Amino acid sequence: MTQIDGSEDKQQEARLWAFRKVFVKDPTLQEILRGIKTLHQSGCGTTHAQCMGLFGPSGSGKTRLVRYYERTFMKSLRKTTYCEGDIEIEIKPLLFVECPARATVKGVAETLLTVLGDPRPSRGSQQEMTQRILHLLRVRRTSLIVMDEFQHLVARSSNAVAAYETADWIKSLLNENICPIVLVGTDPAAEILKVNEQLQRRNFASFRIMAYSVSTEAEMKVFQNMLSGLEKALGLPLPSCLADEDLARRLHIASDGLIGRVTGLLDRALLLAIERQENSISRQILRDVFSRTEGILPIQPNPFSPKALLAGNPVKPEDNSRRLRARGGRDGGSLGGKLSA
């Protein structure tokens, strides 16, 4: 077996990490990024702080998008601390918080306090914790809060009263006009904006990120462009031709059009290509990687098998849930609207 020296091993590790951080922007994602930037820039120091909803199925790329915005924004900062008297204070301009599973409002408040650097984040009543959050947001000069996995906070709300109380707590943070808030989660998280009319009025916009579709030529082009971007990020010496129409359709079947599944599949394929010392991701590699998921994903036969899909046979969407990502994903403030295909 060929031995890999330390420098080559580091190069391969760097290649993997570079791929895992890649973010390919399609028209929908570009529109959402512009929306977040507008909310962020116009939402501080005003008398009417607003929120934004970002919803969609698991694996559709919501967290990847807000993490990309976070990295881009943090790179633009000129300073990360300021002095007040003899004390140097770390600035936390963008606060990213992941709501814990089976979360309560008090549990999310504790998570916020932990990220803000409170020495005893679990201390006190919900009201006392909220007051410390508001104080620390000012001290840390926070200009945007992103609450990811927000459906965890909604899931425990088994009745309208509990959901209303959750929405009311978010509204109480906004009422201090310190900074806007982006609520990120699966579709159940949108219920928070439905049950509280006052919070609805503070909603700057709502967006949904859906799975990619390939049922039309325009949709296929968007999906192929995304695959081309991912292939560049793989950094392999030879082309893998991921955007070839036949292979793109197979990748769509394997992932159901969810970007999280596409990147997960390609991440494992890249690892296997490195292990086998191959210069591209072949269909054999994709077939072998996907075979390891058989019995987990309800897809038969293996979509990368030569007989799994006849050349030129169009793939029809399983239902009507997919939106044309080429035309953006904004709901225009309405939680029930659909984009025309």
Rosetta silent file (secondary structure, phi, psi, omega in degrees, C-alpha in Angstrom):
SEQUENCE: MTQIDGSEDKQQEARLWAFRKVFVKDPTLQEILRGIKTLHQSGCGTTHAQCMGLFGPSGSGKTRLVRYYERTFMKSLRKTTYCEGDIEIEIKPLLFVECPARATVKGVAETLLTVLGDPRPSRGSQQEMTQRILHLLRVRRTSLIVMDEFQHLVARSSNAVAAYETADWIKSLLNENICPIVLVGTDPAAEILKVNEQLQRRNFASFRIMAYSVSTEAEMKVFQNMLSGLEKALGLPLPSCLADEDLARRLHIASDGLIGRVTGLLDRALLLAIERQENSISRQILRDVFSRTEGILPIQPNPFSPKALLAGNPVKPEDNSRRLRARGGRDGGSLGGKLSA
SCORE:     score description
SCORE:     0.000 S_00000001
   1 L     0.000  135.449 -178.277    0.000    0.000    0.000 S_00000001
   2 L   -69.481  132.743  179.589    1.323    3.435   -0.924 S_00000001
   3 L   -86.954  142.275  178.419    2.333    5.541    2.066 S_00000001
   4 L  -107.057  124.893 -178.373    1.173    9.150    2.319 S_00000001
   5 L   -76.758  172.521 -174.473    3.645   11.593    3.828 S_00000001
   6 H   -61.907  -40.593 -177.662    2.691   14.245    6.367 S_00000001
   7 H   -65.843  -38.869  178.685    2.539   17.163    3.916 S_00000001
   8 H   -69.147  -37.064  178.529    0.224   15.283    1.560 S_00000001
   9 H   -63.083  -39.699  178.322   -1.951   14.248    4.466 S_00000001
  10 H   -66.555  -38.208  178.097   -2.282   17.911    5.505 S_00000001
  11 H   -62.946  -40.870 -179.864   -3.190   18.882    1.955 S_00000001
  12 H   -67.905  -39.100  177.517   -5.941   16.285    1.895 S_00000001
  13 H   -64.819  -40.485  178.246   -7.268   17.443    5.261 S_00000001
  14 H   -64.263  -37.128  179.098   -7.254   21.042    4.024 S_00000001
  15 H   -63.681  -42.424  178.855   -9.142   19.952    0.907 S_00000001
  16 H   -63.030  -45.926 -178.537  -11.818   18.299    3.027 S_00000001
  17 H   -67.262  -36.078  177.903  -12.260   21.336    5.271 S_00000001
  18 H   -63.313  -40.503  179.464  -12.356   23.680    2.281 S_00000001
  19 H   -67.341  -39.714 -177.088  -15.148   21.631    0.744 S_00000001
  20 H   -67.983  -19.606  179.952  -17.113   21.512    3.993 S_00000001
  21 L   -98.239   -4.241 -175.195  -17.069   25.304    4.219 S_00000001
  22 L   -66.499  146.862  178.312  -18.058   25.976    0.601 S_00000001
  23 L  -137.405  114.409 -179.465  -21.249   27.897   -0.051 S_00000001
  24 L  -100.310  121.407 -175.623  -22.718   27.991   -3.555 S_00000001
  25 L   -92.875  122.375  170.854  -25.205   30.815   -4.056 S_00000001
  26 L  -102.676  175.649 -176.691  -28.215   30.264   -6.289 S_00000001
  27 H   -55.588  -39.269  179.022  -30.807   33.016   -7.026 S_00000001
  28 H   -63.316  -47.221 -177.475  -32.935   32.104   -3.995 S_00000001
  29 H   -65.357  -36.981  177.552  -29.974   32.175   -1.601 S_00000001
  30 H   -62.930  -40.900  178.611  -28.744   35.471   -3.029 S_00000001
  31 H   -64.336  -42.450 -179.639  -32.145   37.037   -2.419 S_00000001
  32 H   -65.635  -41.837  177.936  -32.228   35.756    1.157 S_00000001
  33 H   -60.719  -40.094  176.446  -28.698   37.017    1.835 S_00000001
  34 H   -63.594  -39.048  178.713  -29.722   40.451    0.576 S_00000001
  35 H   -63.084  -44.303  178.945  -32.745   40.311    2.873 S_00000001
  36 H   -63.212  -43.116 -179.725  -30.619   39.446    5.927 S_00000001
  37 H   -62.922  -42.055  178.902  -28.133   42.195    5.081 S_00000001
  38 H   -64.229  -45.472  177.298  -30.912   44.776    4.703 S_00000001
  39 H   -58.214  -44.894 -177.437  -32.489   43.695    7.995 S_00000001
  40 H   -63.697  -48.177 -175.349  -29.090   43.821    9.698 S_00000001
  41 H   -69.910  -35.273 -174.571  -28.077   47.221    8.354 S_00000001
  42 H   -97.670   -3.696 -170.998  -31.407   48.943    8.929 S_00000001
  43 L   -95.491   -4.779 -176.779  -32.418   47.216   12.152 S_00000001
  44 L  -103.840  144.272  178.179  -30.040   48.737   14.682 S_00000001
  45 L    69.218   18.857  178.737  -30.517   52.014   16.498 S_00000001
  46 L  -102.277  177.852  177.031  -34.092   52.282   15.276 S_00000001
  47 L  -100.921   11.881 -175.362  -37.316   52.615   17.205 S_00000001
  48 L  -153.711   72.362  178.767  -38.773   49.494   15.638 S_00000001
  49 L   -63.889  142.796 -174.953  -36.488   46.431   15.627 S_00000001
  50 L  -121.505  170.102  175.642  -37.811   43.666   13.374 S_00000001
  51 E  -121.904  167.169  177.008  -37.469   39.925   12.914 S_00000001
  52 E  -137.045  142.254  175.758  -37.143   37.677    9.888 S_00000001
  53 E  -105.396  135.254  175.708  -38.235   34.082    9.387 S_00000001
  54 E  -130.432  107.926 -171.626  -36.150   31.569    7.445 S_00000001
  55 E  -126.081  161.881  178.214  -37.879   28.211    7.150 S_00000001
  56 L   160.665  169.178 -178.198  -37.603   24.978    5.177 S_00000001
  57 L   -66.777  159.053  175.707  -37.087   21.232    5.479 S_00000001
  58 L   -59.628  132.375  179.557  -34.088   19.734    7.210 S_00000001
  59 L    91.992    2.975 -177.593  -31.137   19.621    4.836 S_00000001
  60 L   -84.178   -8.416  173.989  -32.288   22.496    2.627 S_00000001
  61 L   105.818   16.037 -177.122  -29.292   24.681    3.512 S_00000001
  62 H   -65.440  -51.805 -178.220  -30.675   27.135    6.089 S_00000001
  63 H   -64.959  -39.646  178.480  -27.875   26.791    8.637 S_00000001
  64 H   -59.208  -39.235 -178.983  -25.215   26.787    5.933 S_00000001
  65 H   -66.587  -49.357 -176.882  -26.630   30.075    4.630 S_00000001
  66 H   -70.033  -31.262  175.234  -26.704   31.919    7.963 S_00000001
  67 H   -66.728  -37.438  176.328  -23.258   30.578    8.863 S_00000001
  68 H   -63.057  -45.014  178.539  -21.972   31.916    5.527 S_00000001
  69 H   -60.770  -41.709  179.085  -23.475   35.328    6.317 S_00000001
  70 H   -59.492  -48.719 -179.255  -21.856   35.209    9.765 S_00000001
  71 H   -61.696  -43.971 -178.478  -18.391   34.426    8.320 S_00000001
  72 H   -63.959  -43.750 -179.232  -18.699   37.114    5.669 S_00000001
  73 H   -65.952  -44.406 -177.077  -19.860   39.729    8.150 S_00000001
  74 H   -64.198  -31.053  177.765  -17.190   38.905   10.752 S_00000001
  75 H   -66.119  -25.159 -176.901  -14.457   39.244    8.122 S_00000001
  76 L   -83.492   -7.936 -176.955  -15.555   42.839    7.504 S_00000001
  77 L   -72.275  139.118  178.411  -15.065   43.907   11.139 S_00000001
  78 L   -92.826  -26.773  177.071  -12.208   46.293   11.837 S_00000001
  79 L  -144.424  152.465 -177.325  -12.144   45.747   15.592 S_00000001
  80 L  -120.103    0.816  177.641  -13.444   43.097   17.960 S_00000001
  81 E  -140.106  162.862  170.410  -12.961   44.837   21.318 S_00000001
  82 E  -146.830  161.398 -176.614  -13.454   48.227   22.932 S_00000001
  83 E  -109.608  137.053  173.174  -12.385   49.722   26.257 S_00000001
  84 E  -127.102  102.033 -170.899  -14.599   51.078   29.000 S_00000001
  85 L    68.567 -126.513  178.346  -12.362   52.529   31.655 S_00000001
  86 L   -95.636    6.230 -175.366   -9.699   49.924   32.356 S_00000001
  87 E  -103.069  128.400  174.540  -11.865   47.069   31.105 S_00000001
  88 E   -94.787  124.729 -174.972  -11.489   45.644   27.599 S_00000001
  89 E  -112.706  130.384  178.495  -14.802   44.270   26.356 S_00000001
  90 E   -78.150  131.109  177.586  -15.159   41.753   23.545 S_00000001
  91 L   -82.836  137.488  173.228  -17.666   42.748   20.878 S_00000001
  92 L  -126.424   77.086 -173.090  -20.169   40.112   19.744 S_00000001
  93 L   -68.069  -31.995  178.183  -21.889   41.887   16.857 S_00000001
  94 E  -122.682  117.355 -175.871  -23.548   38.779   15.441 S_00000001
  95 E  -103.831  114.252  178.648  -24.889   36.310   17.944 S_00000001
  96 E  -102.990  120.976 -176.892  -25.534   32.805   16.597 S_00000001
  97 E  -127.896  129.756  174.797  -27.582   30.636   18.951 S_00000001
  98 E  -100.293  117.276 -179.807  -28.767   27.084   18.416 S_00000001
  99 L   -65.202  128.161 -178.566  -31.944   26.366   20.339 S_00000001
 100 L   -68.385  157.596  176.785  -31.461   23.154   22.339 S_00000001
 101 L   -60.569  146.024 -179.120  -33.694   20.128   21.819 S_00000001
 102 L    52.959   42.433 -173.964  -36.929   20.174   23.860 S_00000001
 103 L   -72.763  150.471  166.651  -36.199   23.835   24.537 S_00000001
 104 L  -114.874  167.794  177.159  -38.153   26.144   26.796 S_00000001
 105 H   -58.431  -42.341  179.465  -37.981   29.933   26.698 S_00000001
 106 H   -65.044  -35.706  177.527  -35.859   29.834   29.841 S_00000001
 107 H   -65.258  -40.174  177.381  -33.579   27.235   28.249 S_00000001
 108 H   -68.600  -37.911  176.703  -33.012   29.452   25.197 S_00000001
 109 H   -60.111  -40.285  177.653  -32.415   32.420   27.505 S_00000001
 110 H   -64.156  -40.027  178.345  -29.720   30.377   29.258 S_00000001
 111 H   -64.355  -42.387  177.171  -28.136   29.537   25.903 S_00000001
 112 H   -60.720  -44.413  179.835  -28.126   33.216   24.934 S_00000001
 113 H   -63.521  -37.503  178.326  -26.517   34.164   28.246 S_00000001
 114 H   -62.618  -46.865  179.834  -23.857   31.499   27.781 S_00000001
 115 H   -64.468  -34.163 -179.943  -22.932   32.822   24.322 S_00000001
 116 H   -77.631   -8.410  176.129  -22.901   36.377   25.684 S_00000001
 117 L    91.564   18.901  176.320  -20.429   35.326   28.379 S_00000001
 118 L   -65.597  130.448 -176.567  -22.631   35.493   31.480 S_00000001
 119 L   -68.510  -24.918  179.417  -20.735   33.705   34.312 S_00000001
 120 L  -134.011   73.973 -170.825  -23.895   32.092   35.727 S_00000001
 121 L   -64.806  -22.979 -177.517  -26.268   31.727   32.770 S_00000001
 122 L   -91.095   -1.000 -175.224  -28.816   29.510   34.557 S_00000001
 123 L   -76.718  140.097  169.675  -29.272   31.837   37.532 S_00000001
 124 L    94.824  172.948  177.168  -32.548   33.644   38.173 S_00000001
 125 L   -77.383  171.902  178.856  -36.096   33.663   36.894 S_00000001
 126 H   -59.722  -40.675  179.849  -36.986   33.988   33.223 S_00000001
 127 H   -65.163  -42.605  178.792  -37.611   37.710   33.706 S_00000001
 128 H   -65.154  -40.551  178.839  -34.260   38.216   35.458 S_00000001
 129 H   -64.128  -39.901  179.593  -32.448   36.232   32.760 S_00000001
 130 H   -63.413  -40.679  178.734  -34.130   38.318   30.047 S_00000001
 131 H   -64.172  -37.380  177.737  -32.988   41.537   31.713 S_00000001
 132 H   -68.572  -37.230  176.152  -29.391   40.253   31.819 S_00000001
 133 H   -58.284  -48.598 -177.621  -29.645   39.305   28.139 S_00000001
 134 H   -62.055  -40.986  177.831  -30.752   42.825   27.238 S_00000001
 135 H   -62.582  -47.456 -176.886  -27.916   44.339   29.300 S_00000001
 136 H   -69.391  -32.609  175.529  -25.277   42.093   27.743 S_00000001
 137 H   -59.414  -39.502  177.513  -26.577   42.681   24.215 S_00000001
 138 H   -69.399  -45.200 -178.406  -25.883   46.371   24.757 S_00000001
 139 H   -63.210  -40.911 -178.718  -22.500   45.751   26.389 S_00000001
 140 L   -82.330   -2.467  179.796  -21.431   43.356   23.628 S_00000001
 141 L    55.246   45.205  179.936  -22.784   45.766   20.978 S_00000001
 142 L   -72.423  132.304 -177.922  -24.752   42.992   19.312 S_00000001
 143 L  -114.324   -7.194  177.439  -26.360   44.089   16.041 S_00000001
 144 E  -159.974  135.488  173.470  -28.030   40.821   14.960 S_00000001
 145 E  -113.341  132.008  173.144  -29.254   37.644   16.667 S_00000001
 146 E  -114.420  118.878  176.963  -29.689   34.409   14.700 S_00000001
 147 E  -106.160  104.204 -178.508  -31.725   31.720   16.466 S_00000001
 148 E   -90.173  160.517 -178.909  -31.207   28.424   14.645 S_00000001
 149 L    55.686   40.552 -175.211  -33.252   25.226   15.129 S_00000001
 150 L   -65.863  -19.050  178.344  -36.105   27.410   16.312 S_00000001
 151 H   -62.624  -23.156  177.313  -38.567   24.564   15.800 S_00000001
 152 H   -63.175  -32.601  179.175  -37.197   23.068   19.026 S_00000001
 153 H   -77.169  -29.496 -178.947  -38.757   25.959   20.890 S_00000001
 154 H   -81.467  -34.495 -173.884  -42.037   25.580   19.038 S_00000001
 155 H   -58.933  -34.026 -177.570  -42.259   21.779   19.309 S_00000001
 156 L   -79.885   -9.564 -179.482  -42.781   21.852   23.046 S_00000001
 157 L   -82.082   87.360 -174.516  -45.646   24.353   22.598 S_00000001
 158 L   -78.491   -7.775  177.957  -48.477   21.848   22.639 S_00000001
 159 L  -140.793  166.207 -175.293  -51.112   24.543   22.801 S_00000001
 160 H   -63.941  -31.987 -179.046  -51.749   27.992   21.399 S_00000001
 161 H   -64.269  -46.336  179.813  -51.160   29.669   24.770 S_00000001
 162 H   -64.124  -41.452  178.298  -47.598   28.295   25.060 S_00000001
 163 H   -63.109  -40.050  178.945  -46.838   29.227   21.437 S_00000001
 164 H   -63.310  -40.830 -179.713  -48.176   32.730   22.088 S_00000001
 165 H   -64.474  -38.683  176.718  -45.946   33.083   25.155 S_00000001
 166 H   -62.391  -47.472  178.391  -42.905   32.063   23.129 S_00000001
 167 H   -61.650  -37.404 -179.043  -43.761   34.636   20.451 S_00000001
 168 H   -66.102  -35.030  178.273  -44.365   37.229   23.158 S_00000001
 169 H   -66.697  -42.653  176.464  -40.874   36.638   24.582 S_00000001
 170 H   -60.318  -43.164  179.683  -39.305   37.193   21.156 S_00000001
 171 H   -61.876  -36.701 -179.813  -41.388   40.352   20.827 S_00000001
 172 H   -64.720  -34.427  175.339  -40.138   41.540   24.244 S_00000001
 173 H   -66.975  -41.788 -179.869  -36.544   41.302   23.006 S_00000001
 174 H   -67.129  -32.799 -176.906  -37.447   43.261   19.879 S_00000001
 175 H   -62.002  -23.665  178.065  -39.268   45.900   21.910 S_00000001
 176 L   -76.738   -9.370  175.354  -35.965   47.027   23.420 S_00000001
 177 L    55.879   37.721  176.899  -34.868   48.014   19.886 S_00000001
 178 L   -84.865  -48.025 -178.487  -31.351   46.709   20.427 S_00000001
 179 L  -163.220  158.813  174.912  -31.082   44.558   17.312 S_00000001
 180 L   -76.150  167.173 -178.163  -33.139   42.503   14.845 S_00000001
 181 E  -131.756  135.232  173.740  -33.577   38.730   15.136 S_00000001
 182 E  -106.915  122.162  179.826  -33.523   36.018   12.449 S_00000001
 183 E  -100.245  119.242 -174.381  -35.574   32.929   13.336 S_00000001
 184 E  -119.310  130.450  178.643  -34.344   29.825   11.494 S_00000001
 185 E  -179.974  179.544  175.496  -36.036   26.436   11.544 S_00000001
 186 L   -72.477  172.394 -171.672  -38.177   23.835    9.856 S_00000001
 187 H   -54.796  -34.426  177.745  -41.711   24.746    8.826 S_00000001
 188 H   -56.874  -25.629  179.584  -43.298   24.195   12.292 S_00000001
 189 H   -63.739  -24.135  179.740  -41.231   27.167   13.505 S_00000001
 190 H   -65.061  -18.359  179.824  -43.384   29.421   11.323 S_00000001
 191 H   -60.071  -30.433 -179.329  -46.249   28.856   13.749 S_00000001
 192 H   -58.954  -38.018 -178.951  -44.648   31.365   16.110 S_00000001
 193 H   -78.696  -13.871 -178.837  -45.302   34.148   13.619 S_00000001
 194 H   -87.601  -29.945 -169.825  -48.886   33.025   13.118 S_00000001
 195 H   -88.867  -14.004 -175.689  -50.107   33.015   16.698 S_00000001
 196 L  -124.232  108.111 -174.912  -49.003   36.489   17.773 S_00000001
 197 H   -63.972  -35.459 -179.876  -50.359   39.408   15.763 S_00000001
 198 H   -66.619  -38.137  177.069  -47.950   41.899   17.321 S_00000001
 199 H   -69.708  -35.051  175.244  -44.964   39.764   16.328 S_00000001
 200 H   -56.089  -40.532 -178.590  -46.399   39.446   12.820 S_00000001
 201 H   -69.345  -19.916  178.346  -46.278   43.229   12.543 S_00000001
 202 L   -92.897    4.376 -176.494  -42.586   43.140   13.483 S_00000001
 203 E   -84.248  112.004 -179.577  -41.845   40.587   10.758 S_00000001
 204 E   -66.550  -43.524  179.658  -39.592   42.156    8.117 S_00000001
 205 E  -170.565  158.848  172.145  -39.942   39.185    5.739 S_00000001
 206 E  -125.964  136.492  179.602  -40.323   35.420    5.671 S_00000001
 207 E  -125.270  149.820  171.180  -38.364   33.139    3.368 S_00000001
 208 E  -124.045  134.664  171.586  -38.556   29.454    2.624 S_00000001
 209 L  -105.860  118.034 -178.816  -35.706   27.376    1.232 S_00000001
 210 L  -108.101  173.410  176.114  -37.065   24.310   -0.494 S_00000001
 211 L   -65.219  152.502  173.628  -35.447   21.304   -2.154 S_00000001
 212 L   -68.533  144.999  172.730  -34.111   21.731   -5.673 S_00000001
 213 L  -115.304  154.546  176.008  -36.349   20.529   -8.457 S_00000001
 214 L  -128.794   26.242 -174.791  -35.268   19.311  -11.910 S_00000001
 215 L   -81.442  -12.448  175.224  -38.695   19.049  -13.507 S_00000001
 216 L  -128.966  165.390 -179.267  -38.112   21.958  -15.898 S_00000001
 217 H   -62.488  -40.875 -179.587  -35.137   23.089  -17.959 S_00000001
 218 H   -64.918  -42.269  179.269  -34.709   26.222  -15.847 S_00000001
 219 H   -65.830  -40.551  177.808  -34.780   24.257  -12.601 S_00000001
 220 H   -61.159  -38.833 -179.192  -32.292   21.731  -13.949 S_00000001
 221 H   -63.507  -42.142  178.595  -29.936   24.575  -14.887 S_00000001
 222 H   -62.107  -44.444  179.703  -30.014   25.961  -11.347 S_00000001
 223 H   -64.482  -41.766  179.140  -29.273   22.501   -9.917 S_00000001
 224 H   -64.552  -40.993  178.428  -26.449   21.931  -12.416 S_00000001
 225 H   -61.468  -39.596  177.452  -24.883   25.311  -11.597 S_00000001
 226 H   -63.259  -43.756  178.881  -24.899   24.379   -7.931 S_00000001
 227 H   -63.735  -37.445  177.347  -23.207   21.048   -8.696 S_00000001
 228 H   -61.617  -41.639  178.277  -20.573   22.832  -10.809 S_00000001
 229 H   -64.329  -40.937  178.322  -19.767   25.070   -7.863 S_00000001
 230 H   -66.007  -38.036  179.925  -19.453   22.097   -5.529 S_00000001
 231 H   -63.373  -40.047  177.176  -17.206   20.279   -8.001 S_00000001
 232 H   -60.331  -38.760 -177.876  -14.807   23.223   -8.107 S_00000001
 233 H   -70.672  -20.127  178.983  -14.656   23.164   -4.332 S_00000001
 234 H   -64.217  -31.215  176.513  -13.671   19.477   -4.326 S_00000001
 235 L    68.468   26.724 -179.972  -10.255   20.511   -5.628 S_00000001
 236 L   -86.642  150.157 -174.850   -9.609   17.238   -7.460 S_00000001
 237 L   -63.242  -35.569 -175.973   -7.135   17.163  -10.411 S_00000001
 238 L  -113.072  152.389 -179.518   -9.576   15.706  -12.956 S_00000001
 239 L   -67.120  142.706  175.925  -13.206   16.639  -13.707 S_00000001
 240 L  -100.214  -11.544  176.401  -15.956   14.576  -12.087 S_00000001
 241 L    56.947   42.154 -178.655  -18.656   15.944  -14.442 S_00000001
 242 L   -64.345  -28.395 -177.474  -21.188   16.226  -11.638 S_00000001
 243 L   -86.631   -0.896  172.463  -23.249   18.695  -13.668 S_00000001
 244 L   -55.383  136.026 -169.818  -23.624   16.296  -16.587 S_00000001
 245 H   -57.083  -43.417 -178.487  -27.399   16.000  -17.011 S_00000001
 246 H   -64.079  -45.296 -179.736  -27.606   12.254  -16.506 S_00000001
 247 H   -69.142  -35.705  177.743  -25.400   12.335  -13.399 S_00000001
 248 H   -61.162  -40.665  178.675  -27.182   15.441  -12.107 S_00000001
 249 H   -65.249  -38.229  178.209  -30.496   13.589  -12.286 S_00000001
 250 H   -66.230  -40.809  177.555  -29.002   10.658  -10.389 S_00000001
 251 H   -64.813  -34.915  178.081  -27.645   13.004   -7.733 S_00000001
 252 H   -66.315  -41.983  177.366  -31.072   14.595   -7.472 S_00000001
 253 H   -63.069  -43.732 -177.180  -32.705   11.213   -6.908 S_00000001
 254 H   -64.953  -29.059 -174.773  -30.062   10.279   -4.317 S_00000001
 255 H  -109.014   -7.618 -171.952  -30.560   13.524   -2.385 S_00000001
 256 L    56.742   26.439  176.824  -34.216   14.298   -3.113 S_00000001
 257 L    77.965    8.130 -178.825  -32.893   17.710   -4.129 S_00000001
 258 L   -91.307  123.033 -175.124  -31.756   18.659   -0.604 S_00000001
 259 H   -60.031  -34.227  178.792  -28.412   20.447   -0.596 S_00000001
 260 H   -62.388  -37.732  177.607  -27.496   18.964    2.783 S_00000001
 261 H   -73.458  -35.952  178.120  -27.786   15.452    1.369 S_00000001
 262 H   -61.759  -50.668 -177.894  -25.861   16.421   -1.784 S_00000001
 263 H   -66.922  -34.885  176.665  -22.931   17.830    0.198 S_00000001
 264 H   -63.337  -43.226  178.535  -23.024   14.900    2.628 S_00000001
 265 H   -63.509  -45.276 -178.097  -22.849   12.431   -0.253 S_00000001
 266 H   -70.956  -31.227  176.293  -20.017   14.333   -1.963 S_00000001
 267 H   -61.722  -47.166  178.898  -18.126   14.711    1.314 S_00000001
 268 H   -68.124  -33.514  177.922  -18.087   10.926    1.761 S_00000001
 269 H   -67.326  -38.656  177.940  -17.252   10.481   -1.922 S_00000001
 270 H   -64.177  -41.543  176.817  -14.291   12.847   -1.577 S_00000001
 271 H   -59.717  -43.620 -178.747  -13.026   10.859    1.408 S_00000001
 272 H   -68.676  -37.235  177.573  -13.284    7.635   -0.574 S_00000001
 273 H   -63.512  -39.956  177.129  -11.561    9.189   -3.600 S_00000001
 274 H   -65.531  -43.006  179.651   -8.676   10.269   -1.369 S_00000001
 275 H   -61.113  -39.977 -179.123   -8.522    6.821    0.222 S_00000001
 276 L   -88.279   -0.508  179.522   -8.386    5.156   -3.202 S_00000001
 277 L    57.557   44.716  176.301   -6.001    7.812   -4.528 S_00000001
 278 L   -99.516  152.981 -173.478   -8.292    8.655   -7.425 S_00000001
 279 L   -94.416    1.659  177.438   -8.168   12.001   -9.214 S_00000001
 280 L  -157.090  170.415  175.302  -11.921   12.490   -9.560 S_00000001
 281 L   -94.101  107.422 -178.467  -15.201   11.264   -8.139 S_00000001
 282 L   -85.803  167.267  176.730  -16.286    8.459  -10.415 S_00000001
 283 H   -66.352  -29.290  176.776  -19.738    6.942  -10.652 S_00000001
 284 H   -63.531  -41.358  178.178  -18.287    3.825   -9.073 S_00000001
 285 H   -63.416  -45.447  179.457  -17.305    5.877   -6.019 S_00000001
 286 H   -62.422  -39.653  178.838  -20.768    7.424   -5.843 S_00000001
 287 H   -63.497  -43.430 -178.745  -22.338    3.976   -6.206 S_00000001
 288 H   -67.337  -40.383  179.540  -20.162    2.579   -3.415 S_00000001
 289 H   -65.208  -44.863 -177.456  -20.831    5.524   -1.103 S_00000001
 290 H   -67.822  -31.600 -178.863  -24.570    5.383   -1.674 S_00000001
 291 H   -61.795  -24.689  179.301  -24.669    1.613   -1.144 S_00000001
 292 L   -73.900  -14.558  178.651  -23.633    2.237    2.450 S_00000001
 293 L   -98.621   -5.396 -179.037  -26.898    4.129    3.015 S_00000001
 294 E   -61.255  135.785 -173.950  -29.128    1.401    1.573 S_00000001
 295 L    95.464  -16.252  176.651  -31.605    0.331    4.206 S_00000001
 296 L  -102.865  -49.482  178.005  -31.526    3.854    5.680 S_00000001
 297 E   -95.143  137.903 -176.994  -32.829    5.895    2.760 S_00000001
 298 L   -81.111   54.008 -178.748  -35.987    4.647    0.993 S_00000001
 299 L  -124.101  116.826  178.640  -34.410    4.793   -2.469 S_00000001
 300 L  -138.090  142.391   -7.648  -34.108    1.624   -4.547 S_00000001
 301 L   -77.318 -174.777  177.293  -32.287    0.680   -6.637 S_00000001
 302 L   -56.200  119.593 -175.479  -28.986    2.505   -6.171 S_00000001
 303 L   -65.219  -13.146  179.479  -29.417    5.631   -8.367 S_00000001
 304 L   -97.684    4.792  171.600  -25.785    5.421   -9.485 S_00000001
 305 L   -73.618  139.496 -177.236  -26.237    1.946  -10.904 S_00000001
 306 L   -55.994  -28.194 -176.757  -26.111    2.078  -14.743 S_00000001
 307 L   -95.586    3.545 -174.908  -29.578    0.513  -14.986 S_00000001
 308 L   -72.720  -27.690 -176.101  -31.201    2.716  -12.354 S_00000001
 309 L  -148.367  124.610  177.695  -32.250    5.440  -14.786 S_00000001
 310 L   -71.262  140.668 -179.578  -32.601    5.349  -18.564 S_00000001
 311 L   -58.819  131.106  177.291  -30.762    8.162  -20.351 S_00000001
 312 L    84.775   -4.401  179.411  -33.102   11.046  -21.113 S_00000001
 313 L   -77.852  115.349 -175.265  -35.878    9.794  -18.868 S_00000001
 314 L   -68.732  145.361  177.364  -37.144   12.888  -17.026 S_00000001
 315 L   -94.588  121.749  179.746  -37.377   12.830  -13.266 S_00000001
 316 L   -95.581  141.944  177.746  -40.755   14.035  -12.045 S_00000001
 317 L   -65.089  145.996 -176.905  -41.140   15.569   -8.594 S_00000001
 318 L   -69.386  -26.373 -178.531  -42.866   13.314   -6.085 S_00000001
 319 L  -151.366 -167.735 -176.959  -45.285   16.061   -5.027 S_00000001
 320 L  -101.976   20.996 -173.331  -46.033   19.743   -5.473 S_00000001
 321 L   -82.802  -14.645 -173.841  -43.911   20.985   -2.578 S_00000001
 322 L   -83.598  139.578  174.372  -40.934   22.160   -4.579 S_00000001
 323 L  -104.723  155.799  177.411  -40.481   25.779   -5.569 S_00000001
 324 L   -78.393  105.606 -175.535  -38.440   27.007   -8.481 S_00000001
 325 H   -65.246  -22.041  179.657  -35.304   28.237   -6.722 S_00000001
 326 H   -63.673  -18.361 -177.216  -34.334   30.211   -9.801 S_00000001
 327 H  -108.002   14.316  175.775  -37.104   32.679   -8.946 S_00000001
 328 L    89.086  169.550 -174.641  -36.241   33.221   -5.331 S_00000001
 329 L  -127.773   20.117 -175.927  -37.752   32.055   -2.074 S_00000001
 330 E   -82.353  137.084  176.498  -39.412   35.062   -0.475 S_00000001
 331 L   -91.977   -1.948  178.122  -42.912   34.710    0.853 S_00000001
 332 L    62.575   29.655  178.634  -43.302   38.475    0.969 S_00000001
 333 L    91.857  -15.237  178.568  -44.334   38.361    4.617 S_00000001
 334 L   -94.131  132.800 -177.045  -47.022   35.738    4.047 S_00000001
 335 L   -85.423   -8.224 -176.072  -46.392   32.376    5.624 S_00000001
 336 L  -110.975   -1.067 -174.382  -48.752   30.540    3.329 S_00000001
 337 L   -74.509  151.189  174.563  -47.751   31.804   -0.102 S_00000001
 338 L  -120.798  146.951  175.144  -46.266   29.633   -2.840 S_00000001
 339 L   -84.663  143.653  178.531  -44.070   30.681   -5.696 S_00000001
 340 L   -75.495  145.320 -178.958  -45.293   29.843   -9.148 S_00000001
 341 L   -93.996    0.000    0.000  -43.302   27.274  -11.051 S_00000001
